[in-house]
């Protein structure tokens, strides 16, 4: 009986359970007292696993090489920068994602962070809890400019919602969809021009060598004084030390952050000392609908691979490899 371990969050229930059961898979969860973000714990819990439904925990070369039985890593989501793809190539392990199921969830969360920060949260909440009744006005969101870095599926979902709020939307996108931009009256700009014009900057770029640390001291200095940064994409897109400096100095007015360089965010992070950041814990892609669709998709991917059916459009490595089979 093949065994799949679910290290991703919210895998206790869902459509994946029946799909796995019907295909004859044994399903396990993270054992009590173990932490998949710790390499040794991850290796121990996956020693007899044939497949893993992965969260955002790191899969290092050491971990991959210590798991010779593992045949597939299926990410619950679309990010895979925490996985050593070269090590998975060497081990003939497909790294799969679940594209196209959570873009509406991420877009709604992005807009929620943007609107909340624009209206003075989390500070307004703190004031009421502390008995401070201070009434101040904030600039209206309607009519202001949102700069989107990355106008793919998620960026487009954010853009349509922002247009609905009456915002002007500009975008930086290496592979622009001009038809979509024309339909929604979105202007493509180079990065420097976008940073200079935007009141809000929202990140939706994939993690790559080129995008690593793209939001750093140099680029924060190019942004409007008092602009706001929103990140619901990948934590390493932002240099957190430089962001702390920009927020503390007042160069940036605020930030809304769902992802971080290290996750979970360490309690020693200087960012936690700032009052002008609204935090959430890598949950932007979670809503009831996307959770259901994601669970169904990753289960079908794993079961399909067990039957040697290749999930086109979902495998992020093994480029050009043909003839892959589950049984080595």
Rosetta blueprint (number, residue, H / E / L):
1 X L
2 X L
3 X E
4 X E
5 X E
6 X E
7 X L
8 X L
9 X L
10 X L
11 X L
12 X L
13 X L
14 X L
15 X H
16 X H
17 X H
18 X H
19 X H
20 X H
21 X H
22 X H
23 X L
24 X L
25 X L
26 X E
27 X E
28 X E
29 X E
30 X L
31 X L
32 X L
33 X L
34 X L
35 X L
36 X L
37 X L
38 X L
39 X H
40 X H
41 X H
42 X H
43 X H
44 X H
45 X H
46 X L
47 X L
48 X L
49 X L
50 X L
51 X E
52 X E
53 X E
54 X E
55 X L
56 X L
57 X L
58 X L
59 X E
60 X L
61 X H
62 X H
63 X H
64 X H
65 X H
66 X L
67 X L
68 X L
69 X L
70 X L
71 X L
72 X E
73 X E
74 X E
75 X E
76 X L
77 X L
78 X L
79 X L
80 X L
81 X L
82 X L
83 X E
84 X L
85 X H
86 X H
87 X H
88 X H
89 X H
90 X H
91 X L
92 X L
93 X L
94 X E
95 X E
96 X E
97 X L
98 X L
99 X L
100 X L
101 X L
102 X L
103 X H
104 X H
105 X H
106 X H
107 X H
108 X H
109 X H
110 X H
111 X H
112 X H
113 X H
114 X H
115 X H
116 X H
117 X H
118 X H
119 X L
120 X L
121 X L
122 X L
123 X H
124 X H
125 X H
126 X H
127 X H
128 X H
129 X H
130 X L
131 X L
132 X L
133 X L
134 X L
135 X L
136 X L
137 X L
138 X L
139 X L
140 X L
141 X L
142 X L
143 X L
144 X L
145 X E
146 X E
147 X E
148 X E
149 X E
150 X L
151 X L
152 X L
153 X H
154 X H
155 X H
156 X H
157 X H
158 X H
159 X H
160 X H
161 X H
162 X H
163 X H
164 X H
165 X L
166 X L
167 X L
168 X E
169 X E
170 X E
171 X E
172 X E
173 X L
174 X L
175 X L
176 X L
177 X L
178 X H
179 X H
180 X H
181 X H
182 X H
183 X H
184 X L
185 X L
186 X L
187 X E
188 X E
189 X L
190 X L
191 X H
192 X H
193 X H
194 X H
195 X H
196 X H
197 X H
198 X L
199 X L
200 X E
201 X E
202 X E
203 X E
204 X L
205 X L
206 X L
207 X L
208 X L
209 X L
210 X L
211 X L
212 X L
213 X L
214 X L
215 X E
216 X L
217 X H
218 X H
219 X H
220 X H
221 X L
222 X L
223 X L
224 X L
225 X L
226 X L
227 X E
228 X E
229 X E
230 X E
231 X E
232 X L
233 X L
234 X L
235 X H
236 X H
237 X H
238 X E
239 X L
240 X H
241 X H
242 X H
243 X H
244 X H
245 X H
246 X H
247 X H
248 X H
249 X H
250 X L
251 X L
252 X E
253 X E
254 X E
255 X E
256 X E
257 X E
258 X L
259 X L
260 X L
261 X L
262 X L
263 X L
264 X L
265 X L
266 X L
267 X L
268 X L
269 X L
270 X H
271 X H
272 X H
273 X H
274 X L
275 X L
276 X L
277 X E
278 X E
279 X E
280 X L
281 X L
282 X L
283 X L
284 X L
285 X L
286 X L
287 X L
288 X H
289 X H
290 X H
291 X H
292 X H
293 X H
294 X H
295 X H
296 X H
297 X H
298 X H
299 X H
300 X H
301 X H
302 X H
303 X H
304 X H
305 X H
306 X H
307 X L
308 X L
309 X L
310 X L
311 X L
312 X L
313 X L
314 X L
315 X E
316 X L
317 X L
318 X L
319 X L
320 X L
321 X L
322 X L
323 X L
324 X L
325 X L
326 X L
327 X L
328 X L
